[in-house]
């Protein structure tokens, strides 16, 4: 599906796959997905000089007809939630600000506090200015992100210092750090998270304006059928809207 839209599609995972267009995916171990930022780094280094890089997990359904029609390709894309959530680096605060246990784990805030010491000062100054203090950090997800080429060098420069962090801490933190200001960012509209009983009836929560759904396990036949149905509906709705996804290799 994605092959008909993007210049190049590459798969990273524990095994090798081969698709109909001959795109040869690459395998990369990333601690069962916990450190998938290592895979993102590998993909950026192995595929240089593209105008931009869009990535998502294998359990994400991306409504690309809507997303590619609505998003700005000169900006960094991430999901920040409404209202945006902020966590804290100080131990007495962060545990009370989120129910997500990984913040307190060895790949969470304790590791971030330690690894921040190696981050170049220009990014830390940007961090403090953007979030209102050096003890604050954004709290969001990393299910789908987009990085324009002009930010790749900065992403790699910061990311290489944060490799032991949980990917859903490291990737949003890095994307926010490398943005010069809030105008460099664009947030996904109307994502749907299928937690709990929502997974039993995903069709009840999908709309043509949904940017992405997570988790949606494509190993499930019923989920694949829903995927195909949603995609066709979305293609019809956005058929007359010019898409801005011409992500060509500039070599």
TAGI-V369675 format. One line per field, one symbol per residue. ss: DSSP state (~ for helix, > for strand, _ for the rest). phi: phi as a letter, one per 40 degrees, with the letter a starting at -180 (. if undefined). psi: psi as a letter, one per 20 degrees, with the letter a starting at -180 (. if undefined). A space follows every 50 residues. Layout:
ss: ???
phi: ???
psi: ???
//
This chain:
ss: _~~~_______>>____>_____>_>>___~~~___~~~~~~~~~~___> _>>>>>___>>>_~~~~~~~_____>>>_______>>>__~~~~______ ~~~_____~~~~~~~~~~__~~~~~~~~~~~____>>>_____>>>>>~~ ~~~~~~~~~_______~~~~~~~~~~~~___~~~>>>____>>__~~~~~ ~~~~_______>>>______~~~~~~~~~~~~~~~~~___________>_ _
phi: .cccbbcabbbbacbcbbbccgcccbbacaffgcbcccccdcccccbcgc cabbbaccbbccccdccccbccccbcbabbgbcdbbbbccccbcccbacc ccccccbbddccdccdcccddcccccdcccbgiccbacbabbcaabbcdc bcccdcccdccbcccddcbcccccccccccacccbbbccfcbbccgcccc bcccbcbccccabacbccccdcccccdcccccccdccbcccccbbccccc c
psi: ghhigqgpppppairqrprhijporqqppllkihlihhgggggghimrkq hropqrrikpopmhgggihhqpjirpprpiqorqpprqhphighhjiqio hhhirijcgghghghhhipqhhhhhgggghijqijqqqobrlhpqpoqhi iggggghghiikhiqphiggghgghhhiphrhiiqpqpplqppmqcihhh mhhiiqrhjpgqqpqooiipgghhgggggggggghghjhjppqkkmnqpj .
//
